[in-house]
């Protein structure tokens, strides 16, 4: 049996409150990875073309207010 399978089995036996805590932890880890990727892309200049395009569209009055 793989480690992942064992983890899945253990998760299935968690009490509801511990499952909720685990789910929250996973969500926070996912958001942390997303934030780190956005930061890395920003620092690498990967997002620069998108930023330029957004400013161009704004100058043309084509952006919608949020």
Buried (B, 14 or more C-beta within 10 A) or exposed (E): EEEEEEEEEEEEEEEEEEEEEEEEEEEEEEEEEEEEEEEEEEEEEEEEEEEEEEEEEEEEEEEEEE
